[in-house]
Amino acid sequence: MAYEHGVKASEVATSIFAPVEATAGLQVVVGTAPINLAKTAEYVNKPLLAYSFAEAVEGLGYSDDWENYTLCEAMDSAFRLYGVAPVVFINVLDPSKHISKETKDVTIVNKKAVLKEKGILLDTLEVKLTGVGDALASLMDYIATFDNDGNVNIVIVPTGKIPTSQTTLSVSYTKIDVSLVTDLEIIGGVDINTGASTGLELINSVFPKFGLIPGQIVIPKYSTNPMVEAIMKAKAGNINSYFKAMALTDIDTTEANTYTKVSEWKNQNNYTSPNEVACWPKVALGDKVYHLSTQLASLAALTDSKFDDVPYVSPSNQSLQMNKAVLDDGTEVNLGPDQAAYLNGQGIFTTLNFIGGYKGWGNRTAAYPSITDVKDSFIPVRRMHNWIANSIILSTWQKVDGPINRTLIDSIVDSLNIWFNGLTSDGALVGGRVEFRKEDNPNVALLDGNVRYRVFLAEPTPGRNIEFVLEFDATYYNRLFG
């Protein structure tokens, strides 16, 4: 060893590490998009992470036809109404599979013909003079482009082969056909030959691909199908074998068309998971109609953002972007406080216009009232439990395979307790602590490389019922005598 004389310094790894916090309200939305209007057809059964409306439109296209293109509803809600980001979109509408072919005549007006048909794949368009001739040449005889409504404008090139006297054109094309998308394709699966995932199964690729943990799973329109809902809540409780999220589902407003029918429909179709929020009815802003789950996802993310992305504040009694509540057929729903409270007591999230405009209304998960455990029955408590568990996994993963010694044990205990103390001082927890206990770690477990910590925590429950007791106090009459 070299002879040393003087002073030197060296470094060791920090024993206290900073916990990594999971994204609380990250929306993962599965559905259909007008992929023919996108820049490319790349995002078919491939997650798209978007931080802006423009980014989502470039990757998926956009249409106001939300009945057919359900992802567009979520785009509008997240980016336009609430201004929250990011959002992960999974489009299952496949232009190589969900297609139909048609031929029709269109009328030429002022050297332009408008093909009023949605979903056309522009590269399949074939234009002919009606009744005669071969196919005309794109760019030489005509120029075809989409308008703002997704229709195709066919503009005649003056130097081309289309005579000025021509009044109609025969147009053949292939278009994407949303009616061919099945509920099973929304659910998705894994190809046993290629290993490729599709549909909702792609939620397992979100964290490996983007490094973000899903916080909320949303499937507008299709979540009213009990088969889709069953897979949603199953995936929400087990993402990548480690993480948890919330499934935001909708109750069918066609079958449950009055508030008195909602609870029965919910229970008959088993919309009863702790990791689920069941919503009824739909909401509208002007002529745009949204599934309540779509706006709730954005509202929850916006509420989280006001509290450092910690989901301890309930989305209940927070303003929704709406001016009426409606059913599928457009019938308006007007709930009073007693009716809304009845729905809340059945584990249903709804909306109420009472004081301060339309608000989201309800603190209970879909598990209530059959499950009353506080961690499973209150929305913010359940979300906090998920968020804390996800954050602990992210933070301590770096310690996996480290030697089991006091340094490892103390590092984890001290780091997490410091984090819990911070959450408590911020009001996000009433209290929390981590313990490494001998009774939880017998020698046989330690010898096999298993280490167990006990986490104790208490989240603040929402003050869902505030009561004042008024009493007449006759002693105040003594003031009349000075």
N, C-alpha and C positions, 0 to 999 in steps of 0.2 A: 504494500500500500504506500502511496506517495506521502512524503513528509509534508505536513501542512502547518502554516504559521499565519495567523490573522483571523479574519471574520468572514463568514460566507452565509448565504441563505439558500433555502430550497423550498419547494412547495409540495403540499399533499392535496388530495381531492377534498373539497368541502364536504364535511360530514352532514350538514344540513342542506337539503336540496329544496328548490322552489317547486311546489306542486304545479303540474300542468292542468289547467282547467278545461273541461270539455265544453264544446259549443252546445248551449242549452236548448236553443230553439231551432236548430238547423232543419229546414223543411226538405223532405225527400218526397217528391210528387210523381206518381206513376199515372200514365194515361196516354192520350193520343194527341198528336200535333199535326198541323198542315205541313208536313215535311216537304211537300212539293214547292212550297214558297221559301224554303230555307236556302242558304247559300250553297250547301251541299247536302246530300242524303247520308251524312256520316253518322248522325245521332239516331240510329235505330237500334233499340236494345243496347244502348251505350249511354251511361250517365253523363249528363252535361252539367257542369258547375257554372252558374251564371251569377254575376254580381250586378247586372244591370238589365233593364228591359231590352236595350239594343242588343246585348250579347245573347240573350235568350232568343230573340227574334232571328238573329243571324243563324243560330244553330238549329232552330226548330220551325221557323216561320211563325206567323201570327194571323189569327182570324177571330172575328167577333162571334163566330158560330160555335159557342161553347158547348152546345149539345153534342156536337160531333168532335170538337177539338178541345178536350177537357184541360189540357195543360195550359191553354191560353187563359183560362179563368184564373189559374194560380199565378200566372205572369202578371195579369192585370192587378190582382189583389196585392201581391207582395211588392211589386215595383212601383205601381201607379198610385194605389190607395194608401199603402202604409209605409212605403219607402224602406223596406227591410231587405237585407241581403246578407249572405248569399242564399241561393236556393239550388237544390239538385233536382234536375228533371230527368225522368226516364220515359222515353217515348217508345211505344210498342207497335205503332202503325208503320208497317213495312211496305214501301212502294214496289218491292219485288214480289209481294205475296198478296197483300190486301188491295186488289185492283179489279176493275171491270172496264170493258171496252164499249164505246158507243160511237155512233155516226149521226150527225144531224146537219140540217141546212141553217145557215145564218144569213141575215139580211145585211147588205152593204148600205150604209148611210154616210154621206159625206166622206167617201173613200176609206171608210172604216167599218169593220164588222165586229160586234161584241158577242163573244161566246159566253153566255151567262151560265156557267157551270163551275162548281167548286172542285178543287182537288186534281185538276188536270196536270199531268206530267208533260211539261212543255216540250221535252225532246221526243215525245211520241206523236206530236201533232202532225197531221197530214191534211193539207188543204188542196182542194181541187175545184175547178169550175164545175158548177152543178150540172150533172148529167153527162159531161164530156171530159175527155182529156186525161193526161197523166197528172201525177202529183206536182204541184207548183213548188218552186224553190224558195226556201226561207232566206231572207235577207235580199234576195234578188227580185222576187215577185211580191213578197209581203214581209212584214216584221211583226212578230207576235210577242207581246209582253203582258205581264200581269198588271191589273189596276189595283187600287187600294182595297177593293172588296174581294180580291182573289179571282176575279173573272179574267178572261183572256181577251185583250184587244188585238185585233188583226188589222194592221194598217197597210193599205195597198201602196206599193212602190210604183210611182208613175211610169217608170221606164220598163216595168216588168210585163208579164204576159197577160195580166188581167185587164180585159177591155174596159173602157170607161162606161160602156153600156151594161156591163154585168151588174145584176141586182142581188144575186145570192152566191154563196159559196157552200160547197159540201165539205164538212170537216169531220175527220175521224180522229179519235184520240183514246188514250188510256188514262184513267183517273184512279186515284186512291179511293177506296171504298171502306169507310169506317164501319159500315154494317157487318163487314166480314170479321171484325175484331171480336174475339170471344172473351168471356170472363176468365177462361183458363189461360189465355194469352196475357191478360193483365196480371194474373197470379204468377205466371212464368214457371221456370224450372231450370234444370241443368241438363244439357245434352250429354248422354252417356258416351257418345262417340268422340265429341270434340271438347267436352268439359265447359262449353260456353253457357253462360247464364242468360236468362231472359226475364222480362217483367219484374215483378216484386222481388224475385230472387237476387236481382242485381243490387239490392240494398247492402248485401255483404261485400260489394266491391267499392262502396263509397269511402270507407276509411282507408283501405289499402291504396286507393287511387288518389285521394285528395288529402288524406291526413285529418279528416273531419268526421266526427261521430254524429250520425243521424240523431236528431232530437225529436222530430215529429214526422210521422208517416201520414201522407194525405193522398187519397185517391178519389177525386171528385167524380160524382155520378155512380161509379162502380162500387163504392163502399156501402151502398144500400143493398147490395147482394150479400146475403149471409155467408156464402161460400168465400167471397173475397174478404169480407170482414174477419172471418175465422183465420185466414192466413195472415192478414194484417196484424192482428193482435198476437199471433204466434211469433211472427218475425220481430215485433216490437219488444217482446220479452227475451229475445235471444239473437242479437246481431253479432256476427263473427264469434259466436260462442261466449262472448264476454260482456257486451254492452247492452243497454236497454234504452228504449225510446217510448214515446206515446203514440198510439194509433188514434187519429181523429176520424171518426166515422159519422155517417149521416143515416138518420132513420127515414124510411120511405114515406114521403108526404102524400103519395097517392093512396096507399093503404091506410096509413095513420093520418087521416085528413082532419081530425080534430084532436085537441090536446088530451081528451079523455081516452083516446085509443093508443096513445104513444107508449105508455108503460107496458101494456099488454103486448104490443108488437115487439118492443125491446126485449122482453123476457122470453117470448116465444121463439125469437130468433137468436137468443143467447148473446146479445150485445152487453156482456157483463164482466169484462176484464178490468182488473185494477190499472193496467197500462193502456186504458182506453177512455176516450171522452166521446160520448154519444150525443149527437147534435140534432135539434129539431126546432123550427122548420127551416125553410130557405130564407134568404134575405135579398133585398133588391135595393139598388141605388139608381133612380131614374128607370130606364128601360133595361138595365143590366141586372140579371138575376144570378146570385151566387149561392153555392152550397155553404151552409153555415160553417162547416168544417174548414173550408178554404179561408174564410175570413178569420176564424178563430186561430188558425196556424199563424197568420200574419200578425194578429193582435197579440198573441202570446210572445212572439219574437220581438215585437215593438216594446211590450211591457218589460221584457227581460233587459232590453238595451238601455232602459232608463235606470236599471239597478245593476250596472256592471256585468250584465249577461249572467246574473245569478237568478234562477227561476223561483225565488221564494215568494213573489208577489202574485196573487191570483189574477187571472185575466177577467174575472167577474167584476162587474161594475166599471169596466173600462169601455170607452166609446168605440162602437162599430161604425164602419162607413156604410150607412144604409139609411133609407127613409121609409121603408116598410118591410114587414115580414109577410111571406107568401108561401103558398103551396105550389106543387108542380103545375097545376092548371092556372096559376095566376091569382087564385082567390086570396084576398088579404087575410092575415091572421092578426087579431088584436088581443093580446094577452094582458090581463090585469095582474097586479102583484100577487094575488092569491093563486091564480092559475099558474103563473110562472113558478111560484114557490112549490106548488104541487109537483110540477115537472122536476124541479131541483131535488125534491125529496124522493123521486124515483130514479135518481142518478142520471139526469138528462140536462145538458147545457142548452140554454135557450137565449132569447133576447127579450128585453123589456124596455118600453118607452114610458118612463114614469117621471123621473126628475133628471134633467140634464140631457135629454135626447135619448136615442137608442143606445143601449148598453148590452154587452155580453152579460148573461145572468146565470150564475151557477158555479158552485165550488166542488161539486161531487164528481168523482170518476164514475164510469159505467158500472163498477162493482157494487156501488151503493144502491139500495139499502141491504142487500143480502150479505155484504161484507162491511163491517163498521170499524175495523182496525184503522186507526188514524193514518197510518202510512199508506194504506191502500184506498182510502175512501175520499181523501181531499186531494184535489188536482195539484195545488202547489207543493204539498208535502210529498206526494208521489213523484212529482217531477224533480224535487230536490233530492230525494233518495236516489233516483236514477242518475242525476247529475253528479252527486258526490261519489257514488260507486264508479261511474265512468271516469271521473277525475282521478280517483285513487289508483285505478288500473293504469291510466296513462302515466301518472307520476312515479309509480313504484315498479313499472316494467323494467326499468334500467337496473333494478336490484336483483332480478331473477338470475339464478345461477351464481350469485355471490356467495362467499363462504358464510355459513351460519355461525356467527360470533357476536359478541356484544356490540361491535361497531355497526354491523348490519342492523341488528335489532334496535339499537338506540337511534340510529340515523332515521329509520322509518318512523318510529314512535315520536321523536322530537319534531321532525319536519311536519308530520301531519297534525300534531297538536298545535304547533305554531299557526298552521293554516286554519284549523278550527277556531282558534282564539281570534283570528282576524275576522272570520265570518261571523262570530258571535258579537264582536264589537261593532260590526257593520249592521247588525240586526237581522242578518240572513239566517242565523241559528239562535235559538235560546241557549244552547250549549252543546258542546261536543268534545269527545276525547277518544284516544286510541290507547289500548293496553295490550301488553304482551304478558300473558298469564301462564303460570306453570301448569295449571289444570287443563289448559287448552293445548298444551304442547308436551305430551308424554315422550319419553326417550325413544320409544319405537317409531314415533312419527318423525322426530328430528333426525334419527338415524337414516330414515328413508327420504330425507330432504324436504319434508313438509313443515311449513311454518304457518302458524295461525295467529292473527291479531283480532282482538275484539274492538269493534267500533261502536261507541255509544253516542247518540246524537238526538237532538230534539229540535225540529223545525217549528217556526211559529205557524199556528193554524190561522186560517182567515177568520176575521171577526164577522161571521155571517149573520149574527143576530145581536143587535145592540138594543138594550131595553132601558127605558127611563120610567121610574115610578113617581107619579105626581101625588102629592098630599096637600090638602088645604091646611094651612097653618094659621089658626085664628089669633095667635099671639101678635101677629102683625097689626091687629086693630088697636093695640096699645099706642101705636104711633099717632093715632088720631088725637091723643090727649097731650101731645107735646112733651 
